Structures are given as C-alpha cells and as structure tokens.
Amino acid sequence: MDGAKVTGLRNVSSTCSISETEDYDLSRLLDKPRLNIERQRSFDERSLGELSTALSRGAHDNYETTHSPGWRSGFNTPASSARNSFEPHPMVAEAWDALRRSLVYFRGQPVGTIAAYDHASEEVLNYDQVFVRDFVPSALAFLMNGEPEIVRNFLLKTLQLQGWEKRIDRFKLGEGAMPASFKVLHDPVRKSDTIIADFGESAIGRVAPVDSGFWWIILLRAYTKSTGDLSLAETPECQKGMRLILTLCLSEGFDTFPTLLCADGCSMIDRRMGIYGYPIEIQALFFMALRCALSLLKHDAEGKECIERIVKRLHALSYHMRSYFWLDFQQLNDIYRYKTEEYSHTAVNKFNVIPDSIPDWVFDFMPTRGGYFIGNVSPARMDFRWFCLGNCIAILSSLATPEQSMAIMDLIEERWDELVGEMPLKIAYPAIESHEWRIVTGCDPKNTRWSYHNGGSWPVLLWLLTAACIKTGRPQIARRAIDLAETRLLKDGWPEYYDGKLGRYIGKQARKFQTWSIAGYLVAKMMLEDPSHLGMISLEEDKQMKPLIKRSSSWTC
C-alpha cells in the first residue's frame, strides 16, 4: 500500500507553516550500525538504590531474560498456532487489516498510523495526522507482532521534529517539547514528501501536549525491551532528546510540590475538563517516563547529572502521590472529619480542603473494599473523579504500591457497571452536568454529560486495563471486558468513543475506524495470549522507593 492512498486527505490544510523540504533518510540519525542482539535480551530494572550506587562507578545496564519474546501473534499472521491460549477471534484479522490501512509513509518508509481512517466523515480535521499518544497502542501491536521497524522510524522522525524551533504567536516553546502530531504531504508532481508538525499551534484551545514527550520515552523503552536493540536508545540524538524532555519537567521554580503543574487540555483529555493543576494522568505518565529514562540514559557526564535529578524527584513524587492522591474508604472518612485553617508543619489537613466540598456521589461510589488515585490535589481543591488512564499507568509504572494496585482492581470489580458498563471503558467518572458543566467546560457541546471526555467510554483504554489486570494477577477481569468489546466493536465500525451512562451508544461525534480503538483491542488480545508482552510496558516496584505509610492515615504522616 503506498503512502498516497493513506494520506489522500488533501482537502484539509494546517495553519502550521513548518515544512521539511530538505529532509534526509531516517537511518542517517544513527551513528552506529544496528546491533544484531538476540530478542531474548532486554533491560534490567534496577532499584534506585542500585542506580545511585552505580552513579559513582559509571556502570552500564545489564541484560536479563526477555519479558517479551516478540512472537508474531494474531489471526492471519505467520505465528498464530496452537500454542495460543485460545483460538483467535475473527475480529482479530479484521483489526489487523484496518490497522495496516492506517499506515503513513514518508519517502517509502512507514512512520506511523493516522488517527482515523473514516472516509464517511465529512470533516477530516486533524484525524488524518499521526498523533504521538495515539500511535502508542499501534506501536505496541507492531512490536508484539515482531514488526519493530515502523516503531523505530516513528521514534526517529518525532525526535527530528523535536529539534525544530517551535513558535506560537511569537512565543517560543521549550526546546524539549514533542509535537502533538504530524502530517505527511505527498507531492506527486515533484515526487517529494513534506512533513508538517503541530506543537499546539493548530490544536483546539491552542494547548501544547505535555504527555507527548512522556509517551515518547515510554515507547523508546518498549522498543528496546521488545527488540533487545540498545543501539537506538544509545545514539547521542536519543540521549539528548530524553534529557531535553526531562529538563522541561525537572526544572526548579516556585512550586512546592514534586508533581507537574499543567494546563487543561494538555493530555488525552484534550479539552477544558477541569483537570488543570496536577492531573493524575500527567503525574502517572511523568513518573513512568522518569523510571523508563533511568534504564535508558547513559552514565556519561550529562546523563549522570540528569539521573541524579530523576532519582531525587522520583522519591519525592512517589511519596506525594501515594500519600495525598490516594483515596479509600478510611481515607474518605478521615477527610470528611478534617479541621480547616490549620497552620504549621503539624497540620493534618495540609492543603486546607473544606470537607463540605466533598461531592455527594463519592460517598456512594466508594466501596468498603477498594480505592483509587483521585484526579487532582491542589490548595483547597480535591478532584475526586476517577480517571482510567492515570490509575492504570499508576499500576503499570508501580507508582501504586502492590496493595494500592489490588485496591484499584477491587474498585473496578465493585463498580463494574459505572466504570465498564456495556462498552469498556470510562475515561472519567462521573460526568459533569448542568451548571457545573457550563462553568467547567465552557459549555463545550462535544463534552456534554456521558459523552467524549466527560464520562464517555473509550475502547482504546482496553489495552491499559488488560495490562493492569495481568500485572495484578486478575486476567479474568480483562477477559470479561474484551468479551464485551467483541460483541460490538467490529459491527459498529471501531468507533472512537461511546456515549451514555453504560457506554451503550456510538458517540455523537465519534469517528469510525479510529486507529487506537483497533490497536488497543489487538494489544489487549495479544497480551492475554502471551502475558510476557507485559514486560515492555510494565515496571516492577522499586523497593528503595517505598515509603512507610499507612493507607488509612497517609495524610497525617
């Protein structure tokens, strides 16, 4: 399939004026030839204590037996065989065909997948572009299927885009900012390809993505973990790219919290939804990217300094999140009984949260068994909403302790109808309604209650749930969710999202053949077939980072 077919969406123009007429081959970014390392080799996850010790001796990462052997998996692929735990569902073949139709080519090389391949839609908008966050499940699917080249090309191409000067209305973005998306333009007359990147200047709301850089680092580790190929991560360009991303986030200023201050619309929830401040999704991705970077950064002069800053930040961040963002039945009861206007370091109610601000719904929602990381914590404000991506990433990155991870899964089981319903999986719960909806969303017609980011159900989240289920030893939960998805996803044309309290209706503005809905399903299926794939996207708990806190009294520490 050629690139012209993929990007035959010529009726859309971008306001971004950056072009790339003097581009060069992706492979030229690599200073060294590819190492032919066996796929059974991958990164060792070492504790922060060991890493701190290693700083003094400049040791390189060791190898261990791989978690992800890179078998090809799925219906209509060479290695689908009797060894799989179950016969492939007919949907799997359809999903692979749809995923391959979404491929985008730059100078003959696949560099990503477009967001949606919906020809029935009148407005293409930016769904014909390759989004960094959207490509992650596609990349994982290709890695699990033994096709790493497209992932390698994507990592190199986005790294090259990071190096461009980024200006929005005469204001320059940070040097390490990664694009939200990019688009390949094919000129059949000149037989040339050009790339246009969007760093937020074309986005709705003009918000730059905070999460793109984190996903890039996480994907670089997944590629290295899956292939055992260190040559890409060790290039000076990749090392510099990681340092630039982390420098943006690790800079010291006026903030008294180790969490990352963010604007609304800076993540998967890319519209105004009241997640400004310290959203759980960004904090969990920040934590995971920091840990992934530890295993990828070289212990040279520049890398060593960055590693030292990461180690310090991780200790503070893990304590802060596990202490102040965690909510279970006992913790809720403690907050309900808080005193206010406390002063000094002896204060129990450290953020001066007024108990009357606790919404009524959370008292009924919170089971006696289970818990979760709430959406946001900042002065006088706690967002008690459940956010799926943040909680799943907290499990996969081991931001959540083993006890907290099990409690999150307990909550999902206890509140199955609310969080899963008839189509996995609620991006956020509950929906914002009435006057609060008008104020918080700015009357956003796409984010009406139980739609889109305001309580909509997103099939892409299936892969994150499945990964969390496997890590916590609860694969039966994932199987149940996948069974639900298989009743409708293909028949409905792989929608972007579903609407309604139970996720019963195809979203009112949902695109069909949404690539990450397709890829998310494939990744979930392949991880259940072969749980060793989990290794490329999961990190084990670091014992050196575990603070001595009691879940029921963490705010009194």
N, C-alpha and C positions, 0 to 999 in steps of 0.2 A: 504494500500500500504506500503510495507516495505522499509526500507532505502537502502537496497542493490540494489533495482531497480533504485532508484533515483540517486545514485552515481555510477552507473555502468559505469564509465568512467576511467577504470584502466590504459589506455594507456598513461595517462598524469602523469608526475611526477613534483613536485615542487622543486625548489632549496632551499626552506626554510626547515631547518632541525629541527625546533621546533616540538616536539611531546608531547602528553599528555597521557601517559600510566597509570598514577596514578590519573586519573580524578575521580571526585565524582559527585553525583547527583546534579542537578541544585538547587533543593529545599534546599540544605544544606547551601546555601549562605544566606538564610533568617533566621534571628534570631527570628522573631516573626511569629505566625500563621497568615494566611490571614484574613483580616477583611471582614466580610460579609456586606459590605456597599452597600446600595441601589444604583442602577445605575443612579438614578436621582440626584446624588450629585457630585459636581466637584469643581475645583479650582476657587477661586475668583481672578480676575485680578485687582490688586490694583495699584494705581499710585505710581510713585517713591517717591512722597512727603509723601504718607502714609507709604511706606516702610521705608523711612528714619526715620519717627517718631517711627515706630514700632521697630526699632533697639534698642531704648532706653528702651523699655518695654518688648522686647522678645516675642511679640505676635506670635501665630501660625496662619496659613492661615485659613480663614473662608470657608464655603461652600455656594454654591448657586444652584439654579435650573440648571440642566444639559443643555448643548447645544447639547449633543449627546446621545439620549436615548438608543443606542445600539440595535435597532431593527435589526433583520436579514432581509436582503434585497436581491433582485435579483431573477431571474428565477430559478426554481428548488431548492429553499430554503424555509424552513417552513413558513416564514412570508411574502412571496410575496402575496399581496392581493389587493383588490380593493381600498385600501387607497392610493396606489401609484399614482403619478400624471400622469403616462402613463403606458401602458402595456409594460412589459419588451421586449426588442428586442431579437430575437432568438440568437444573438451573445452572450448574457449575460450567457446563460447556457454553451455554448462552452468555454467562457472565464473562468468560474469557474472550469470546468473540467481541462482545461490546467493549471490553477494556482495550483490546487491540485496535478497535476502530477509533479510539480516542487519542492514539499516539500522535505526537507532534514531532516533526523532523526539522532539523537545522543543518543545511548542507549535507543532506543524506544520512545524518545520524539522529536517532531518536533521543530527544532531550526532555521529554515529559509527557503528560497527558492533559488534555483540555478539561475544564471543569465540567462541561456538559456537552453532549452530542445530540441536542434536541432540535431537530430540523422543523418540528411542528411549531416551535415558539416563534412568534413574530419579531420579538426583540431579543437580539443576541446579547446585548450589553457587554459585560466582560466575561461571560461564560465560555468564550472561545479562547481564553487565555490559560496559561499554565500557572496555577497558584502553588506557592511553596507548601502551605499547610495541606491543601487538597491532594497534592501529589504523594504525601507520605504513605497513605494506605496502598496507593498504586505501586509505589516503590517497594513496599514490604511484600506485596503479592509477587512482583517480579523476582525479588531476592529469594523468596521461598520456592519459587518455581525454577530456580537455577539460571536466571537471566539477569546478571548484575550490570551489564554494560549500560543500559539505559539509566540506571541509578548513578553510575559513575559519571556519565555525561551530564546529567542534571546537576550533580554536585559541583562539577567544574564550571558549568555555564552560569549558575547562580553566583558562584564565587567570583567569576569575572564581572558580573553585574554589580556586585558589592563594591568593586573598585571604582565605579563611576562616580562622578560628582553629582550629588543629589540636592537639587534646589526646588523649593516650593514657595512661590510668590516671593522670590528674592531671599528666602531664608534657607540656610544650608543645614541639611540633616547631618547627624553624627556619621562619622566615617565608617563605622561598622554596620550600619543599617542594611538589612537584606530587603530585597523587593518583596512586595506582596504577591506580585505576579509578573509574568512577561508574555509577550505575544510575538510569534514569528510571522513576518510578512514575506511572501514569496513574489518575486517579480519575474514572471515567465518570459518577458521580453529580454531583459538584461541577464536572465538566469542567475539571479542573485537573491540571497536571503538577508533580511534585516531583522534585528530584534528591538522591540520597544518594551521598556520596563516601567512598571508602576510602583513607586515607593510610597504611595499615599496621595499623590497629587491628582489622581483621577478617581480615587475611591469616593464612595458616598460618605459625606461627612469630612472628607479630606483628613483622615486619620492614618498615620503610618502604623504598620503592623509591628507590635512588639514581639509576637510569637514566631515570626519567620526565622529569625536567627537561631532561636532555641531549637525549632524543628530541624534546621539545617545541621546543627551539631548532633542532635539525636540520630538523624538519618545517617550521618557520616559514621557514627559508631555502629549502627545497624549494618551498614555496608561492610565495614571492617570485620565485625563479628561474624557475619554470614560467610564472607569470602576468605577470611584469614589474610587478606591482602593489606599489608601495612603501608605499601608504597604511596598510596593516595593520601592518607592522613599525614604522612611524614613529609610531604612536599612543603617547601617554605611557604607556598601560597596558602595551603590549607592551615598550616600552623598560624600564619599571620591572620587569616580570616577568623579563626576561632578567637584569637587574642583581641581582635578588634570588636567582635560581638560582645565579649565578656567585659572589655574595658568600658563600654557604654553602660553596663549594668552594675559594675563593681565600683564605680566612682563614688567618692565620699562627698557628702554635702550637708544639708540641714536636716535630713530625715533621721529620726531617732529609732527607726525600725529597720531590721535587716531585709524586710520584704521590699518589693519593687513597686514604686508609685507609677500608676498607669492611668491613661485616659479611657473613657468609654469608647467602644468600637475598635479596640486595638488587638483583638484576638478573634477566635472563631465566632464569638458573638460580636459581629462587626457593625452593629448599630447601637444607638443610645438605648441602653437597657439598665442603667443604674449600677453598672459594675465598675465605675470609676473608683480610684483609690488603690486597693490592694486585692484585686480579684483572685480567687483561688486557682483559676485556670492558669494565669500567668505565673503565680508563685510556684505551683507544682511543676510547670514546664521549666521555669528558671532553675529550680532545684535539680531537676533531671538533667538539664543541659550542663550545669556545673559539674555534676558527677560524671557525665559522659566525657566532658572535657578533661577531667583528671586522668582518664585512661588513654587519652589521645595526645595530650600535649607532651612534647619532648622536654627533657630535663636540661635544656641548654640555658644560657643566661636569661633570655627573655621569657622562656617557658617557666623557668623556676620561680621567677617573681610572680607570674600570673598564678601558678599553682599555690603558692603561699597565700595569696589573697583569696583564692577559691576555698581552701581548707578552712580559713577563719570564717568566711561567710557561711559556709555550709553548717558549721557548728551552731552559729547564731540563728540561722534560718530554720534549721530543723527544730531547735528548741522553741522558737517563737511560734511556728506553725502547729506543732504538736500540743503546745500549751494553750494558745489563745484562739486558734481557729477550730479546735476540736469541740464537738458537741455530742453528748449522750444524755440519757435521762437524768442522771445525777448532776451533770454539769448544768443542764437546763434549770433544774430545781435550785441550784446554787445561784445562778444569775437572777432567777425570779426573786430571790431574797436579798439581792445586793443593796448595800447602802450607797448613797451618792455623795458627791462633793468631798471625796477623801483626798488627803494631801500627803505628800512624802512617799518615800520608797516602801513604807509599810502598808500602803493602800492595797486592798484586796481587789476592788473594782478599778483596775489600773487605767481603763480607758473611759471611765465615768459614763458607763452605759446606764441609761434610765430603764429600770425594769418595766415600766409602763409601755416602753417602745417594743417589747416582745410581741409579735403578731399572734393573734388567737390561733391561727391554723397550726402553728408549730407544736402546741401542747397536745393536739390530737394526732399529729403526724409522727411525733417521736415515740417509738415503741420502748418498752422497758428493756428489751434486748436489741442492741444495735446502736450505731452512731455514724457521724459523718463530719467532714470538714465543711464548715459553713462558707458562704460565698464571699464574705468580706468582713474585715475588722479594721476600724479606724476610730479616732476620737469621737465618742458619744454615738457611735454607729456600728451596729452589727447587722449584716445582711444574712438572715437565717435561711435563705433559699438553698436548695440542693442544686448543685451543678455537676453533671455527669462527668465531663471530661476531666475536671480538676480532681475529683475523687478517684477516678480510675488511674490517672497519671500518678497520684499520690501513692497508690498501691504498687504500680509498676516500678516507680523510682525508689521505693522504700522510704519515702517521706513519711508515710504512715508506718507505725510500728506493726509487728505481726498481729498484736491484739487489736489495734485500730483497723487494720485491713480486714480481719474477720468480722469486726463490728459493722464495717461498711457493707460487706456481703450479707450480713444478717439483716440490715436495714432494707436492702434491695428485696430480699425474700419476704420480709414482713410487709413491705409496701409495694408489692409487685404491681397491683392494679394502677397505683398512682405513677410509678416510675417506668413501668414497661407497658402495661395495658395490652392493646391488641397489635401494636407495632413498635418494636424496640427502636428508639429508647429516648425518653425525655431528656432534652438538653438542659432544661432547668425546671424546677418545681418549687412552688406553684406559679401559675400565671399571674401577671399584674393586671388588675381590672379597674374599670370606672375612672374616678378622679385620679387615683394614683397612676393609672396607665397614661392619662393625659399629661401629667406632670413629668413622670419619669422618662417616657419615650418621646415626648414632644408630639403626641397624637400620631405616632407613626402608623400608617394604615397597614403596613406589612406585618407589624408586631402587635396585632390585636390579640386578645386572650386566646390561649391554647393554639397559637399559630407561630410559625417561623421560630425566632429565638425566644419568644415569650410563651414557653411551655409547649412548643412543637416537638414532634418525635422525629429523630434523625437516624435513619438506618445505618449511616456511617459509624455511629457510636457502637455498633455491634462488635467491631473488632477490638475496641478498647475493653468492653465488658468481658468478652471472651478471654482476652489476655489476663485480665484481673481475676477471672474465675479460675483459670488454670493455675495461676500463681498461688492462689489461696486454697487450692485443692477442692474447688467446687465446680467441676466441669458440667455437672448436671444443670446448673443454672444457665450456662451458656447454651447447652443443647436445647433447653426449653425455649430460650429466646430465638435461636436460629430456626427452630421449627415454626415459630410464629411468623418470622420474616419470610420463610419459604412458601407460606400459604398465599402471599400476595405480591411480593416484590417484583417478580418477573411479569406477572399478569398486569400489574399496574405500570409497567414500563420503567422500573428503577427510579422512582421519584426522589427528589432532593430531600423532602420532608413531608410529614403527615400532620394534619390538624385534628383538634378535638381533645377532650379530656383523656380519652383512651387511645388516641392516635388512630382513629378509625377512618378518617377521610384524607384523600390526597390533598396536600397543601394547596391553598387557593392560588398561589403564585409559584408553586414548585415546578422546577424544570424536570423533564423526563430524561432518562438515560444520564443521570447525574453520575459522573465517573467515580466519585468517592463512595457513593452508595453501592456501586458494583464492586469496587475494590475492597471495601470494608467487609462485604459478605464473603468474598473469596479468602481474605486473610483469616477471618473467623473460622471458616471451614478448614483451611489448611492447618491452622493451629490446633484444632481439635483432632485432625488426622494424625498430626505429628507434633506433640506438645514441646519437643525440643526446639521448635522455631521460636518459642517464647524468649529464648536466650538473647536474641538480637534486639529485643525491645524492653527487656526487664533487667533490673539491677537488684542484687541481693542486699540485705540490710548490712550496714556498716556498724559493727559493734562499738567502734570508738565514738560514734556519733549519737548513741542512745542516751538521752538524758534521764536521770532518775526522777520521773514524775508520776504521780498517780492520776489516772484518767479522770477520776471524780473530783479531784481538788487541784487541778493544774493551775488555776488562776490564783491560788494562794501561795504558790511557790515563791 
